[in-house]
Structures are given as C-alpha cells and as structure tokens.
Amino acid sequence: MDAEAVARVLAAAPVFSALTDGERNEIAAHLRARRFSRDEVVFHRDDAGGQLYVILSGAVKVSIPDEEGHEVVVAVEREGAVFGELALFDDAPRSATVTALDETQVVTLAREDFLRVLERSPRCSRGR
C-alpha cells in the first residue's frame, strides 16, 4: 500500500477534510488493506456497518433491489472513492450491496479507530 497515495485520497475525501495532516497520518496508521476479486461482494445490504472503504485500485458497484427484487445499480465507484462512510457515524445496517466490478484493492477504517481520532479533535466533527 502506497502511504502517500492513501494520504492524498484521505485529504481529498470530504469525511477527512477537517483533519490535519497529522490526524490523517494517525488515521492512515489504522487502515487495513483488503483485496476483492471480480464479482466478489464487499458487503450486503442490511449487513452490520462499522467500516469505511477507500478504493486504491479497481471499481465497485453500489446496488439496491427494486420492488420486484431486481438489482438496481445506483453508483459505480472507482479509484480514490470513499464508500461506506455512514458507518463511521451511526450503527445502522448497510443500505446497499457493494460488489467488486474487477480486481479491487481497498483499505478499510474501523469506526472505533475513526472515533478515537475525533474524540481527541472535536473540530473534525464541526468542520472548519
């Protein structure tokens, strides 16, 4: 995992924009790398949340079922995108299913690690 690339992605992501460079580095120290194969489900709708994902390479589709149970793709996220960020702020289950469209490498951040940084830096939750 290229630490500089991850730091640039974190700096550009709105959820991390109020953090200082030092705080982003602290967050980066808690990131865990994961790989998903093409068509592998990252998480299912209604799964427990608890992690945010940052795409380092590859792409994912975000989908929900329609009234008849057919898949409706609501977004495609690519390199540099952040998804699952609502899990950092609430304990609600996932609102959509996310599936890798091709070989995809991500880093994940656990809610508890994010909250530890916020507790030490309350301005993060208020913005600048």
C-alpha positions in Angstrom: 0.0 0.0 0.0 1.4 3.4 -1.1 1.2 5.6 2.0 1.5 8.8 0.0 -1.4 7.8 -2.3 -3.6 6.9 0.6 -2.8 10.2 2.3 -3.8 12.1 -0.9 -7.1 10.2 -1.1 -7.8 10.9 2.6 -7.0 14.6 2.1 -9.5 14.8 -0.8 -12.3 12.9 0.9 -14.9 15.2 2.5 -15.2 13.0 5.6 -11.5 13.6 6.3 -11.2 17.2 5.1 -11.2 18.9 8.5 -8.4 16.7 9.8 -4.8 18.0 10.0 -2.0 16.2 8.2 -1.0 14.6 11.5 -4.5 13.4 12.2 -4.8 11.9 8.7 -1.5 10.2 9.3 -2.9 8.8 12.5 -6.0 7.5 10.6 -3.7 6.0 7.9 -1.9 4.0 10.6 -5.2 2.2 11.4 -6.1 1.3 7.7 -6.2 -2.3 6.7 -5.6 -3.5 3.2 -8.1 -5.9 1.5 -8.5 -7.3 -2.0 -11.7 -8.3 -3.7 -11.9 -10.5 -6.8 -14.2 -9.6 -9.7 -17.9 -10.1 -8.7 -17.0 -10.6 -5.0 -19.4 -8.9 -2.6 -17.7 -6.4 -0.4 -20.8 -6.2 1.8 -24.5 -6.9 1.5 -27.4 -4.6 2.2 -28.5 -5.0 5.8 -25.1 -6.2 6.9 -23.7 -4.6 10.0 -21.7 -1.5 9.2 -18.6 -0.5 11.2 -16.1 0.2 8.4 -15.3 2.8 5.8 -13.7 1.8 2.5 -11.2 3.7 0.3 -10.6 2.3 -3.2 -6.9 2.2 -4.1 -7.4 0.4 -7.4 -10.3 -1.2 -9.3 -14.0 -0.3 -9.1 -17.2 -1.4 -7.3 -20.9 -1.1 -8.0 -23.4 0.0 -5.3 -26.8 -1.6 -5.8 -30.2 -2.0 -4.1 -33.1 -4.2 -5.0 -36.2 -2.7 -6.6 -39.8 -3.7 -5.6 -39.5 -7.0 -7.6 -36.1 -7.9 -6.2 -34.1 -6.9 -9.3 -30.8 -5.3 -8.9 -30.6 -1.5 -9.5 -27.1 -0.1 -9.7 -27.2 3.3 -8.0 -23.5 4.1 -8.3 -20.1 2.9 -9.6 -17.1 4.0 -7.5 -13.6 3.9 -8.8 -10.0 4.5 -7.6 -9.9 7.3 -5.0 -13.5 6.9 -4.0 -14.7 6.5 -0.4 -17.7 4.4 0.4 -19.5 3.1 3.5 -18.6 6.3 5.4 -22.0 6.5 7.1 -20.8 3.5 9.2 -18.4 5.9 10.9 -21.3 8.0 12.3 -24.1 5.5 13.0 -24.6 1.9 13.9 -27.3 1.4 11.2 -27.0 -1.6 8.8 -25.7 -1.2 5.3 -28.2 0.5 3.0 -26.9 -1.2 -0.2 -24.9 -4.1 -1.5 -21.4 -3.3 -2.8 -19.7 -5.7 -5.3 -16.3 -5.5 -7.0 -16.5 -5.0 -10.7 -13.0 -6.2 -11.2 -9.9 -6.9 -9.1 -10.2 -4.2 -6.5 -7.8 -3.2 -3.7 -9.2 -1.1 -0.8 -8.2 0.0 2.6 -10.7 -0.1 5.4 -11.0 2.1 8.5 -12.9 0.8 11.6 -15.5 3.1 13.2 -13.8 2.8 16.6 -10.4 4.0 15.2 -12.1 7.0 13.5 -14.0 7.9 16.6 -10.8 7.8 18.7 -9.3 10.5 16.5 -12.5 12.5 16.6 -12.6 12.4 20.4 -9.1 14.0 20.5 -10.0 16.5 17.8 -13.6 17.6 18.2 -13.3 20.3 15.5 -13.3 17.5 13.0 -17.0 16.8 13.5 -17.8 20.5 13.2 -15.7 21.3 10.2 -13.6 24.4 9.8 
